[in-house]
Amino acid sequence: MTLNNIDIKNYNKNGVIVVKNVFKRKEINLLKKKINLYIKNYSSKLKGKEINFIKKKINSIHKFKDPYFKKFSNQEKIKKIGKLLLNSSCKIKHFEYFAKPALVGMASPMHQDNYYWNLINPNALTIWIAIDFASKKNGSLDYLLESHKKLYKHIASFAPGSSQKVKDIKDLKKKFKTKSFDLVPGDCLIHHSQVVHGSKKNISKTSRRGFTIQLIP
């Protein structure tokens, strides 16, 4: 896995890039195994905003008590990506799991992460690690390219797990190009804290699982 000057330039310009094959299949298989074990042992103990369900299936997990996940998030190649794109040494802010289960996966309204994070310096990012194949068919993420230069007004979305949405999204979609990315397990989708993004429902027969790691300087 390497990032070159073109990757960094594209990230700075568009607010999002894909880095292919960051994780090997055996690493993804172990991550899946650990997530499944965590769900078995801990999901009944998570409360409120720590976990979201859709029709009795897990849609997302926002708290991990098993130290494996902290260790996984702090590995050297994650920190290396963060250092190159943030142009700074970095630390882990948080990590989460998005399951987007087959047939019932919830949509995520178009939003900016920094509307939730409230960072004065928005130079921060999320690394979205593909656990499954992801495409438009199973609810891949949509991005408004170059929309990360400012924070836009949000309003309540009333969507579980993503309570806010950009207010004037129709106007922004006219201003910025919308782009989605096809991913294979092990790919990383990396986006700036202020790039506008969201996803549609997953009504396909395949889940669209991803593990996300948030990095700040």
C-alpha positions as CSV (number, residue, x, y, z in Angstrom):
1,M,0.0,0.0,0.0
2,T,1.4,3.4,-1.0
3,L,0.1,6.9,-1.4
4,N,1.7,9.1,-4.1
5,N,1.6,12.8,-4.8
6,I,-1.4,12.3,-7.2
7,D,-3.4,10.6,-4.4
8,I,-2.7,13.5,-2.1
9,K,-3.5,16.1,-4.7
10,N,-6.8,14.4,-5.5
11,Y,-7.7,14.1,-1.8
12,N,-7.0,17.8,-1.3
13,K,-9.0,18.7,-4.4
14,N,-12.0,16.4,-4.1
15,G,-12.1,15.6,-0.4
16,V,-12.2,11.9,-1.1
17,I,-10.0,9.1,-2.6
18,V,-9.9,5.3,-2.8
19,V,-6.7,3.5,-1.9
20,K,-6.8,-0.1,-3.2
21,N,-5.7,-3.3,-1.4
22,V,-4.7,-1.6,1.9
23,F,-5.7,-4.8,3.8
24,K,-5.1,-8.4,2.7
25,R,-8.0,-10.9,2.5
26,K,-6.8,-12.7,5.7
27,E,-6.8,-9.4,7.6
28,I,-10.4,-8.7,6.5
29,N,-11.4,-12.2,7.4
30,L,-10.0,-11.8,10.9
31,L,-11.7,-8.4,11.2
32,K,-15.0,-10.1,10.2
33,K,-14.5,-12.9,12.7
34,K,-13.8,-10.4,15.5
35,I,-16.8,-8.3,14.7
36,N,-19.1,-11.4,14.6
37,L,-17.7,-12.5,18.0
38,Y,-18.2,-9.0,19.4
39,I,-21.8,-9.0,18.2
40,K,-22.4,-12.4,19.8
41,N,-20.8,-11.3,23.1
42,Y,-21.6,-7.6,23.5
43,S,-24.5,-6.5,21.2
44,S,-27.1,-7.2,23.9
45,K,-25.1,-5.0,26.4
46,L,-24.9,-1.9,24.1
47,K,-27.5,0.8,24.7
48,G,-28.9,3.8,23.0
49,K,-26.6,5.5,20.4
50,E,-24.0,2.7,20.9
51,I,-25.9,0.5,18.5
52,N,-28.6,0.8,15.8
53,F,-31.0,-1.9,14.6
54,I,-33.2,-2.2,11.5
55,K,-35.9,-4.9,11.6
56,K,-33.9,-6.7,14.4
57,K,-30.7,-6.7,12.3
58,I,-27.7,-4.6,13.3
59,N,-27.3,-1.6,11.1
60,S,-24.3,0.0,12.9
61,I,-22.2,-0.2,16.1
62,H,-20.7,2.9,17.6
63,K,-18.9,1.5,20.7
64,F,-16.3,-1.3,20.9
65,K,-15.2,-2.6,24.3
66,D,-12.9,-5.3,23.0
67,P,-9.3,-3.9,22.8
68,Y,-8.7,-5.7,19.5
69,F,-10.5,-2.9,17.7
70,K,-8.4,-0.1,19.3
71,K,-5.3,-2.0,18.4
72,F,-6.5,-2.6,14.8
73,S,-7.3,1.1,14.4
74,N,-3.9,2.2,15.7
75,Q,-1.8,0.0,13.4
76,E,1.1,1.7,11.5
77,K,-0.4,1.7,8.0
78,I,-3.4,3.6,9.3
79,K,-1.3,6.2,11.0
80,K,0.9,6.5,7.8
81,I,-2.2,7.3,5.7
82,G,-3.3,9.8,8.2
83,K,0.1,11.5,8.4
84,L,0.4,11.9,4.6
85,L,-3.1,13.2,4.1
86,L,-3.4,15.4,7.2
87,N,0.2,16.6,6.7
88,S,0.7,16.0,10.5
89,S,1.2,13.3,13.0
90,C,-2.2,12.0,14.0
91,K,-4.3,10.1,16.5
92,I,-7.5,8.0,16.5
93,K,-10.6,9.9,17.3
94,H,-13.1,7.0,17.1
95,F,-13.9,3.8,15.2
96,E,-17.3,2.4,14.2
97,Y,-19.0,-0.4,12.2
98,F,-21.6,0.0,9.5
99,A,-23.3,-3.2,8.5
100,K,-25.9,-2.0,5.9
101,P,-27.6,-5.4,6.0
102,A,-29.0,-7.0,2.9
103,L,-32.6,-6.1,2.0
104,V,-33.1,-3.7,4.9
105,G,-29.9,-1.5,5.2
106,M,-30.9,2.0,6.1
107,A,-30.1,5.1,4.0
108,S,-27.7,7.7,5.4
109,P,-28.8,11.2,4.6
110,M,-26.3,13.6,2.9
111,H,-24.2,15.2,5.7
112,Q,-20.8,16.4,6.8
113,D,-19.0,14.6,9.6
114,N,-17.6,17.8,11.0
115,Y,-21.2,19.0,11.7
116,Y,-21.2,16.2,14.4
117,W,-17.5,16.5,15.4
118,N,-17.4,20.3,15.9
119,L,-13.7,20.6,15.1
120,I,-12.4,24.2,14.8
121,N,-9.7,22.8,12.5
122,P,-11.5,20.6,10.0
123,N,-8.3,18.9,8.9
124,A,-9.5,15.4,9.8
125,L,-10.6,12.3,8.0
126,T,-12.4,9.0,8.0
127,I,-10.9,5.8,6.6
128,W,-13.8,3.5,5.5
129,I,-12.5,-0.1,5.2
130,A,-14.5,-2.3,2.9
131,I,-15.4,-5.6,4.4
132,D,-17.7,-6.6,1.6
133,F,-17.9,-5.7,-2.1
134,A,-19.6,-2.3,-2.3
135,S,-21.4,-0.7,-5.3
136,K,-24.5,1.3,-6.0
137,K,-26.5,-2.0,-5.9
138,N,-25.9,-2.4,-2.2
139,G,-25.8,1.2,-1.0
140,S,-22.3,2.5,-1.6
141,L,-21.4,6.0,-0.4
142,D,-22.1,9.0,-2.6
143,Y,-19.9,12.0,-2.4
144,L,-20.2,15.6,-3.6
145,L,-16.7,16.2,-4.9
146,E,-14.9,19.4,-3.8
147,S,-17.7,20.1,-1.2
148,H,-15.3,20.0,1.8
149,K,-14.1,23.7,1.7
150,K,-16.8,24.9,4.1
151,L,-19.4,23.7,6.6
152,Y,-23.0,23.9,5.4
153,K,-26.2,24.3,7.4
154,H,-27.8,21.1,8.5
155,I,-31.4,20.2,9.7
156,A,-32.8,17.3,11.6
157,S,-33.1,14.1,9.4
158,F,-34.8,11.9,12.1
159,A,-32.8,9.0,10.7
160,P,-31.5,6.6,13.3
161,G,-27.7,6.7,13.5
162,S,-27.5,9.9,11.4
163,S,-29.7,12.6,12.9
164,Q,-28.7,15.5,10.7
165,K,-28.7,16.2,7.0
166,V,-27.5,19.1,4.8
167,K,-30.4,21.5,4.4
168,D,-29.9,22.7,0.8
169,I,-28.8,19.5,-0.7
170,K,-30.6,20.0,-4.0
171,D,-28.7,23.2,-4.6
172,L,-25.4,21.6,-3.7
173,K,-26.0,18.7,-6.1
174,K,-26.3,21.2,-8.9
175,K,-23.0,22.9,-7.8
176,F,-20.9,19.8,-7.2
177,K,-20.4,16.5,-9.1
178,T,-21.8,13.4,-7.3
179,K,-19.5,10.4,-7.3
180,S,-19.7,6.9,-5.8
181,F,-16.9,4.3,-5.7
182,D,-16.9,0.5,-6.2
183,L,-14.9,-1.3,-3.5
184,V,-13.6,-4.8,-3.0
185,P,-12.8,-6.1,0.5
186,G,-9.6,-4.6,1.7
187,D,-10.0,-1.3,-0.1
188,C,-10.1,2.0,1.8
189,L,-12.4,4.9,1.0
190,I,-10.9,8.0,2.7
191,H,-12.8,11.2,3.1
192,H,-12.3,14.7,4.6
193,S,-14.4,15.6,7.6
194,Q,-16.3,18.2,5.6
195,V,-17.0,16.5,2.3
196,V,-20.7,16.0,1.8
197,H,-21.7,12.3,1.6
198,G,-24.4,9.8,2.3
199,S,-25.8,6.6,1.0
200,K,-29.1,5.0,-0.2
201,K,-30.9,2.0,1.2
202,N,-29.6,-1.4,0.6
203,I,-32.4,-3.4,-0.9
204,S,-30.0,-5.9,-2.5
205,K,-29.3,-9.5,-1.4
206,T,-25.8,-8.7,-0.2
207,S,-24.7,-6.7,2.9
208,R,-22.3,-3.7,2.6
209,R,-20.2,-3.9,5.7
210,G,-17.5,-1.4,6.5
211,F,-15.3,-0.6,9.5
212,T,-14.4,3.1,9.8
213,I,-11.6,4.9,11.6
214,Q,-11.6,8.6,12.3
215,L,-8.2,10.4,12.4
216,I,-7.4,13.9,13.7
217,P,-4.0,15.8,13.9
